[in-house]
């Protein structure tokens, strides 16, 4: 049995790429890379999301509350919360979702 999977890189929007790093039915880890000025459009989903800022500077909005984050910061986005981000300085986010986001596969 192989434990390592390789996933393709997707482009969900201008200046943004997404790559699933690992997954199981209960958990998924995804890397998002942003060019400066890239946007993560406002959206929501039933999954609980944890975001770790690996690189860059971003402004996030969660249910109307905006806040700035930079490399080393992390936070949790509750299930069904409307959220999105704007990238100020090129960077990378590592997101985990529970359960897995089947729409990313």
N, C-alpha and C positions, 0 to 999 in steps of 0.2 A: 504494500500500500504506500502510495506517495503522499506525504504531508505537505509538499510544496506545490502551489499552483501559481501559474503566471497569468496575469490578467492584462488585457489591452488598455491603452490609455484612451480615454474619451474626452471630447471637447464639449462640455455642456453649455458654454457661452464664450463670447469674445474675451480673450485674455485669461481663460480658466481651463485647466485640464484636471481630469479626475482619474485615479487608478485605484481599483480595489486591491488591497494588499493581502487580505486574508478574510475568510468567512466560514461560518457554520450557521445552521438555522437560528441559533440564539444570539450570534454576535458577528459584526462585520467591522473591519478596519479599512479606512479609505484615506488616501493622500490627495489633497487638492493643491494645485500650484496656481498662483495668481501673478499676473503681470501687474505693475502699478496701474491703478485705474480700473482693474478688473472688478466685476460685481458678482456677488452671489444673490440672485434675485430673491425677493421676499417669497416665502413658501412655508408650508407646514406639512407634517407627516406624523403618523401615529408612533413612530419610533422615538425612544429617548436617545439623545445625542450628546456625546461628550466631545469637546473640541480642545485640542492642544495646538498652540501657535508655535510651530517649529522655527519659522523665519518670518520676518516682515512686520508690518504694522497695519492694523485693520480697525475699522469702526463696525461694530455689530449692532444690530437692532433685534431685540426680542420683545414681542408683544408691545411695541411702541417705545420701549426704553432703549436708548442708544448709549454705547460705552466703547471706549478705545481699549485695544489690546495690542500686545507686542510679543516678541519671541520670549518663550518661557511661561506665558500665561495660559490658563486653562479654565474651562467653565462647562456647565451642563445646561442643555436646552431641553426643557420638559416636553413630553409628548404633546403634539398638536399646537405648540406655541408657534406663532408666525414669526419667522426670523430670516435674516439675510445679512450681507456684509458688503463693505466697500474696502478695497485694498489701496492703501496709501503708499506703501513701499513693498515692492515685489516680495512675495513670501510663499510659505507653505503651511497648510493646516493638516493635522492628522485628526480625523474624525472617527469615532466609534459609534456604532448604532446597535441598539438592542430592541427588538430582534433584528435580524439581517434585513437589509433593504433589497428585496428581490428585484426591484426596478433598476438596480445598478448592474445586475448580472446579464 
